[in-house]
Amino acid sequence: MVKFSKQFEAQLVPEWKDAFVDYWQLKKDLKKIHLLNSETSKTDKHHHHSSSSQKSFLSSLRKFSVLGHRHRENGAIEVHRKLASSASMGDVYETELHEQLADSDAAKEFFACLDCQLNKVNQFYRTKEELFLNRGETLKKQMDVLVELKAALKQQQGEGASSQDFKEDVSISSHISCEEESVKDRAEQEQQEQEANTDDPETNEMPLSEFPKAEEIGNSKRIKREDSKLRSLSTRSFNCQGKNLKINIPLTTPTRTFSAITYLVWEDLINQSSRKCNSDGGKLNINKTKLRRAEKMIKGAFVELYKGLGYLETYRNLNMLAFVKILKKFDKMTGKQVLPIYLRVVESSYFNSSNKVMNLGDEVEELFTQHFAKEDRTKAMKYLKPRQRKDSHGTTFFIGIFTGCFITLLAGYIIMAHMTGMYDRRKGDTVYMETVYPVFSMFSLLFLHFFLYGCNIFAWKKVRINYSFIFELAPTKELKYRDVFLICASSMAIVLGVMFAHLSLQQKGYSSAQVQAIPGLLLLTFLLVLVCPFNILYKSSRYRFLGVMRNTILSPLYKVVMLDFFMADQMCSQVPMLRNLEYVACYYVTGSFKTQDYTYCMRTKHYQDLAYAVSFLPYYWRAMQCARRWFDEGETSHLVNLGKYVSAMFAAGAKVAYEKERSIGWLCLFVIISSSATVYQLYWDFVKDWGLLQMNSKNPWLRNELMLRRKILYYFSMGLNLILRLAWLQTVLHYSFEHVDYRVTGLFLAALEVTRRGLWNFYRLENEHLNNAGKFRAVKIVPLPFHEVDEED
């Protein structure tokens, strides 16, 4: 039977862990009581005869005492409920101990901690409940506006509008009516930000001479309005019972970005009189595309709200169970009947007695079923409560099968390569190393990286890091670590099988164009599987990967999310793989494999220029993502991060130039630029990405909150990251492993960088998870489409 503490830790919401009952601290306090009771029981045996008469005398006095009568009625404890200083805090509970418990410091400490936990749970539940209720009211208003807009569109189409009104991007005009209360989502967000700012007294105090003037306020508001136009695709405002509303679609795709720019240009050129006529007429100008986007945003917001309500229900049930379990342990250890008394208080407390969350959950189910599932509750619950895929024993079995095949084929390939002296630079086959080995190197780096990602998933799951929420992965489609291991083992078994067969044919004297085309066909096969449109071989994950790569390549035009810049960081560690891919593509596309002219791509100027571009591209993509995040969020830290990738671009360019020229001048420039970039990157790794090197931390040179129990792992990881960041020194030292070919050495160094990235991934997501947990952020806040605007807008 699984212990409750493990079950409790496995089921709690990771981002809300600090808000749950501290069950482990309460168990520690119970151990103190147990140790104290064991000591007192030993001393009682020695003084049993001498104290018996005294106890009988005291017990007779308690029979005639008023206080003794009250204690016997109320039991061992009495819980008092006090009104808090503010209404938002709710009631505060405090336990008074009676009888023998009043003389025990350990018992006082236990119940003080228990009261503190109960008050904490009530306060957190009340805060989250109020937040979700406000979000629910806002979504209801958004839904009302959406329903009326759809009804107006349907009515317009039913009245026999012109054929142009049925086109995708042609707007319609109609009169609509809205609820009395307008949608004020943006105003609520600004109010929350202001309340957050008021918590800091240093930033809130300002002398009278520093308050902005009226003109400055007007200018700042105008700038904010223009800035918000640039960051969202907005329609013109429409009037609803005296309230101005506007549809804002976030600029997450290139088409929306270009549409926003076009709209701004058209708004500047449009006639002011026509604009006044439209606004005075109270007509709505909207197209069906924007309406569908708005509907999709509201649908996603309902799903996230329902998920949050489910988390809050889990929070209520687990905490209630934790109180029951710890009180049972106390009664069993002390022999007192405390559970019925304290449990009545817990059951009547706010977090257990409030039913607002359950009612809101029922309303969300009803609205979602009605508007997004066509009255099909089963279909609606697939969106609201998606079921996670269960791990299959067959997956584990095939991992073992393919792993055995991979190890066997790898051993055979290494033995054959060693017997033929393929990797010996003195007698090796230059044509094979220049044409076939890059294919093997490319697949090795790719699936090593993927294998380390599987190890990351296993480690994240082990320490309860919610990587699915951070990456915004669908629970029904995300890859488990077993799936990742299966893909790696099977793919590398296939690659090694093909490479082994190709090497065997080449050693037997088959050197025709068909044999030389085998590595290229292998690469083509993997590319075709990646874009395969059939629902096989993890289609959803393959297409999600292609979508993330598209977002990365077109990063300035797409809104950047965590998964996008995480993937771009992975690409920064795969520059050698990209250069191999570029060379292999050139070798097979130009037909050089037919004549085995491997120098054609090297001596072509276009290839040399492309080599520079490939070395720059991953850092360029990541720099553009930083620029886009600065544009969307306005934080200067993104510009500082952009500088890190610009320095890496200079270092990569200096390396390519030095490899081409091999002169002292380029060597000095390469060392200076690479050293500066390395210091820049190490600082960002340790301080920003990992959140370490905090001077005032209780853990020296680390941070206050650590997911791993052993601190030595953090220090070891920091040292290993420092060493692997200096792998570029091999380019300067030209160190080689005896007679091993330099391409093998290059593969080894590239594998070290991939390993460093796998290590970096764990601590990067650990820091992100701790940031979410510090803000109790367990659900995503989806932006809403309908916003109230001022008259000037």
Secondary structure, DSSP 4 states (H G I P E B T S, - for coil): ---HHHHHHHHS-GGGGGGS--HHHHHHHHHHHHHHHHHHHHHHHHTHHHHHHHHHHHHHHHHT-HHHHHHHHH-SEEEEEEE-SSTTT-EEEEEEE-GGGGG-HHHHHHHHHHHHHHHHHHHHHHHHHHHHHHHHHHHHHHHHHHHHHHHHHHHHHHTT--GGGGSTT--B-------SSPP-HHHHHHHHHHHHHHT-HHHH---GGGSPPHHHHHHHHHHHHHHHHHHEEEPPPEEETTEEEEEEEE--SHHHHHHHHHHHHHHHHS-HHHHHHHHHHT---B-HHHHHHHHHHHHHHHHHHHHHHHHHHHHHHHHHHHHHHHHHHHHHHH----HHHHHHHHHHSHHHH--HHHHHHHHHHHHHHHHHSTT-HHHHHHHHSPPPPPPPHHHHHHHHHHHHHHHHHHHHHHHHHHHTTTTBTTT--HHHHHHTHHHHHHHHHHHHHHHHHHHHHHHHHHTT--HHHHHT--TTTPPPHHHHHHHHHHHHHHHHHHHHHHHHHHHTT--SHHHHTHHHHHHHHHHHHHT--SS-SSHHHHHHHHHHHHHHHTTTTSPP-HHHHHHHHHHHT-HHHHHHHHHHHHHHHTTGGGTT-TTHHHH-HHHHHHHHHHHHHHHHHHHHHHHHHHHHH--THHHHHHHHHHHHHHHHHHHHHHHHH--HHHHHHHHHHHHHHHHHHHHIIIIIIS----TT-SSTTS-S--SSS-THHHHHHHHHHHHHHGGGHHHHH----TTB-HHHHHHHHHHHHHHHHHHHHHHHHHHHHHHHHHTT--S--PPPSEEE--S--
